[in-house]
Amino acid sequence: MRRHFRQRSDIVINKSGHLFVGVILMIMGSLFLLDTMHIVDTSVIISRGWPLIIIALGLIKLTRADSVEERLSAGIWIFIGSIFFLSRLGYLPFSVWGLIWPTALIAFGFYLVVRSRFGFNVPVDSASRFNSMAFMGGIERKVTSQEFEGGEVTAIMGGCGIDLREASILDTEATIEVFVWAGGVEIFVPEGWSIISKVVPIMGGFEDATKRSDEYTKRLVIRGLVLMGGIEVKNY
């Protein structure tokens, strides 16, 4: 019972990346539909409310942050989104870009200081499932679970690097759900894993660069959607 509950909890949590994208698309579609029916003026809502998307993405990144760098990145996105939102509402008496660029330079300098002080470590995940999301940036994650069941990768105008070379699939098959929009995903797998692609590429691509073998014992299924981006799976 405990194991069943844990798996159900993991599934709910790991779906949050795709869930967020799906909710945003549904809201946008609904707004455009209401605009077509002359019920609301979509242009006004979008022109004022689009920074909320940046804030929401920053909050999601913050809840998943495993390092100082990821927390700093999330904080920057929340700050930028908040500034733009206040500006769109007319609460700021000065130029937003006049504030953003100096702040960005300060933040980047602080990032370099933190990185030199604490170094850069790839987050290690030993859970049976993982969840990675990159928005206009890049993340790397190393999975070492010996009961690996799968995970979720979302890359929107950014890149994700997933290292599974020290992981072991629990049974015979694991599944990774992907959504890529103008970004890239790189997945490293152990030799002996068979890669099964169920990816739908639209102006994008999927490449399996792993070594071929007649003694496959594990299968990794990768399925999802790639829009103007790419996924590459390899051993090294």
N, C-alpha and C positions, 0 to 999 in steps of 0.2 A: 504493500500500500504506500509506504513512504517513497519507494522508488518511482511508483506511478505518479505520485503527487509532484515529485521533483521534476520528472520529465514534462509534465503538463505545465509547470511553472516556467521551465526553460523555454518551452515553445512559445508561451505567451510573451515573454520578455524579448526573445530573439526575433519576433515578428514585428517589433515596434518600428524598425527602419522602413520596411516596405509598407507598414501600416500608415506611417506618416506621409509617405509619397502618395499612397492611394487616397488618403483623406484630402490632401491638397488638390489632387486632380479632380476629385468629386466636387469639392467646393468651387473650383474654377469653372468646371462644366456647368454647375448649377447657376452660378452667377451669369455666365454667358447665355444660358437658356432663359433666365429671367429678363436679361437685357433684350434678347430677341423678342420676348413677349411684351416688352415695354412696361415691365413691372418695376424694375430698378434701373438706375444708371450705373452700369458696371465701371465705367471709366473713372467715376469719382471714388468708388470703393477701392479699386485697385491702386489708383494714384496715391491714396492715403494709407492703405493698409498693407501694401507689399512688404514694408520693413518687418512686419510681424513674422513673416516667413523666416527671415534671417535670425530673429530672436528665438523662434521655436527651434531652429536647427542648432543654434548655440546651446540652448538648454539641453537638447538631446545629447549633443557632444559632451556636455558637462556631466551628465548622469552616467556616461559610459567611460569617462576619462580614467585611465590607469596610470598616468604619469603627470609630472609637472608641466611638461610641454603640451599635453592634450588639454589640461585644465586652462592653461594660458591661452591656447588657441580658441577654446570655447568662450572664455571671457571676452576676448577681442571681438568675436562675432556678436555676442550679446550687446556689447558696448556700441558697436557700429550700428546694429539694427535699432537700438534704443535712440541713438542720436538722429538717425534718419526719420524714425517715427515721430519724435518730438518736433522735428523740423517740418514734416508734412502737416502736422497739426497746428503749426504756426506759433509754437512756444519758444523758439530760439530766435533771438534778434540778430544773430550773426550767420555768416556763411558756414554751411556744414562742411564743405570741402576744405575751408580754411582751418577747421578743427581736426578733420579726419587725417590729413596728411602729416601734420606735426605729431599727432597722437600715434599714428602708425609707425613713424620713425622711432618714437620713444619705446613703443611696444616691441619693435624688432630689436632695438638695442638691448632691452631687458631680456628678450628671448635669448640673445647671444650670451649674455652674462649668465643666465640660468643654465644654459647648455654647457658653458665652459666650467661652471661651478659643480654641477651635478652629473655632467656627462649625458650620453644618450643611450638609453637601454630600450631594446625592443620588448614591449609587454609580453609576458609569458602567461598563457592561459592553459590551465590543466582541466577545465571543465569539459564535459562530454559534448557540449555545444558552444559555439562562439557567435558573436555578432559584431560586425565591423561596418562603420559608416564613415565615408570621407566626403566632405562638401568643400569644394574649392581649396583642397589641400591634400596632404598625403598621410597615410598611417601604415604602420607595419605591425604585424602580430604573429607571434609564434605559439603554436598549439602543440602541447605535449601529452594530451590525454591518451591513455591506453584503452579507453572505452569510447573512442570518437564516434559520434552519431551524425554530425553534420553541422551546418551553420547558415549564416546569412551574411551577404556582402552587398552593400549599397555604395555606389560611387557616382557622385554627381559633380561633374567638372573637377574631379580629383582622382587620386589613385590609391589603391589598396594593395599591400603586399602580405600574403598569407603563407606562412611556413608550416607545413604539416609533416616535414621529413622525420620528426621524432614522435609522431602520433601513430596510433594503431586503431583500425576500425573495429568496433565492438563485435559485430557479427561478420557479414560478408559484404555489406553495402552501406554507404553513407551518402547523404545528399546535401549539396550546398545550393542554396537559393541565391540568385544574383539579380541585381538591377543596376545597369550601367547607363549613364546618360552623359555623353561627352567626356568620358573618363576612361580609366584603364584598371584592370585587375590582373595581378600576377600571383599565381598559386604554385608553390613548390610542394611536390609530393614524393614519397619514397618510391624506390624502384619496386616493381612488382604490383603496383596499383593499376588497374585498368580504368581508363577515363571514358566515361559515357557522356556525351554532350547532348543535352536537350535544350540548348540555347537558341533563341530566335534572334538573329542579328538583323538590324535594320540600319543600313549604312554603317555597319560595324563588322566585327569579325571575331572568330574564335579559333585559337590555334592550340593543338595538342602536340607539344614538343617533347613528350616523355619517351623514354626508351621502350621499344617494343619487346615483349617477352611472351613465350608460350606457357609460362608458369604463373599466370595471374591467380592470386588468391583473394584479392580484395577489389571491390569496385567503388569508384567514386563518381557519383552522378552529379553533373552540374547543369542546372536548368534555370531558365529565367529569360530576361530580355536585355538586349544590348542596343542602345540607340547612339549612333555616331561615336562608338567607342570600341574597346577591344578587351578580350580575355586571353591570357596565355597561361598554359599549364606545362610545367617542366620539372625535371629532377634536380637540375643544378643551374 
